[in-house]
């Protein structure tokens, strides 16, 4: 059986110490921010800066790009080196041009498949945190401008005193099995023959297991039972946490129900194995960077045990 161990999964494996306690002390942050050894990870709308001469996220001198930042965003400590996240898009044009001489702006999805896991995880972490700051400059309660606190782990509203924390939106994604077949659907807008396992956001007042049952029923009409949690993966587009499940069904004829899917059907193990080997012209599976593919590969590996 292939391991469901999340180590080595794209967008995971960050080994930084996030210094959750120390970051509450402004004196510590000031010292780390002024340290000439401090390094910056840069990300913007178009991706993350990756060193062209190494299989790694660029770690550039912080004082060269962010020497006077009012609100430093500390990712954590890499050994004794402080790593900060810096918004590439906010830099002056000259700095951006200089940086891209030795590094390339790589879209995050691409970074997820081309970089080693810990590096892709770092890219995702920096991108997710920068995305959150970019989109939460104003208080959602009263509309006033907010201030970064805890070196970027929260934002505070000085007017109504509300504290805001980085969001992670839970999404359930699941294999649904019946009689050695897997339920796959093609989302509206996907080109044929692309198909994948079903997924959807967890609603307020709902457990992840309940969301699995509801989503599959809503999207395909198929009733599932016994959802079992498998593994999770951050999916920072912009801020989801994918919760992977495996569920069973007693079968039935699936059909698109709520407009999210264009097509949904049962696929035999053989059809899926052929698609994994890229010799099934009528089915293209999601890329290995996704937890969807991990769950499909896992289902096939487990089926080998039968
Ligand atoms: Zn407020």
Boltz pocket constraint, residues with backbone or C-beta under 6 A from the ligand:
constraints:
  - pocket:
      binder: B
      contacts: [[A, 139], [A, 140], [A, 141], [A, 142], [A, 143], [A, 144], [A, 157], [A, 158], [A, 159], [A, 160], [A, 161], [A, 162]]
      max_distance: 6.0
